[in-house]
Amino acid sequence: MTAAARVTSPAAVFAVLVLAFAVLTCYLSVNGIAKAEVFPAHIRALGVGFGYAVSNSLFGGTAPLMFHATGGGVGFIVYLTVLLAVTAGAAIAMRGGVGTVLDAPPGATAPKP
């Protein structure tokens, strides 16, 4: 978002914001589905809510601290890059829920469409 602060043309600011929101849309479009596939229905609200609260507290809460501790330079970018790598690794390692019934006994599969 710092690119929007450096441009002076309204069209350029608009283009930067459209690009930023396009990236955000990619995340938000699958966010609910990905979280719904991780937890069975009877604990879904707790699983999603607790995970969200803990991750925001640990990582969202430490971002301003790290920003000021590193002077907002390369150290902060390294911190964010490490967190991004951990998040990407967790997303890649996440088991797929396609073909399984989350509320069924272990080993059960979903009926064929």
N, C-alpha and C positions, 0 to 999 in steps of 0.2 A: 504494500500500500504506500510505501514511500515514493514510488514512481508517480503517483497521483499528486504528490506535493511538489514535485519538481517541474511538472509541465505547466504551461501557461494557457494553452489552447483548450477551450471547453470540449472540443471534439476529441482531443487526446485524453483528457481526463475521463470522458465517457468511455472511450475504448479501453482504457486501463481498468475501469470499474466493471465493464462488461466481461472482460477476461477474468478478473478476480471472482466475480459471481458465477461464471461458467465453471470454474474449478470447484467452487463451493457447492454448486448444484450436483456435480458428480458425486461428491461425498454424501450429500443429504438425500439423494435419490435412493440410495441403497442402505442408508443408515438403519432405518427401522426394520427392514427385512433381515439384515445381518444380525441385529440384536435379537430378533424374534427367533432365529434359528439356533441360537446358542443355548437358550434356556427353555425347559418345559413350561407349559402354560401356568401351572400352579405356583411357580416361583419366578415367573418372568419379570414381574414388576420389581420385586426385591433384587433380583440379579442385575437388571439393567440400572435401576436407581442407585444401588449400593456401589456398583462399579463406576458409574458416572461420578458419584460424589467423591469417592476415594481418589479417582484419577484427577479430577479437577482440584482437589485439595493438595495432592502431592505434586503434580506437575504444573497445573495452572497457577497454583499459589506460589510456586518457587520461581516462576518465570520473571516476575518483576525483581525479585531478590537477586537472581543471577544476572539480570540486565544491569542493575546498579553495581553489583560486585565486580563485574567484568568491564564496566564502563561502556557497555553497549556495543562493543567492537566484535572482533573475531571470536573471542571466548563465548559470547552469547550465541553466535551463529553455530559454533561447534556444539554447544549445549543443545540447541534446537535440532541440529542434524542428528545427534545421538538419539534424542527422543524420537525423532522421525524414523530412524533405523529400527529401534525397538518396536515401535508401533507397526511398521511394515512387516517385520519378522513375525509378530504376533498375528497379524491379519493373514499372512501367508500360511502360517502353521495352523490356523483355525480349521477345525474339522467342518466339512460340508454337511448340511442338514438335508440335502436333497435325497429323497428316497427313504428317509427314516421318519418314524412317528415318534415325536419327542415324549409323548405320554404313554407309549406302549412299553411292554417289557423289553429288556435288552435282547437284541437280535431280531426284533420284528421289523418288517419293512412296510412301506406304504403300498396301498393297492395300486395296480397299474391303471393309468387314466384311460 
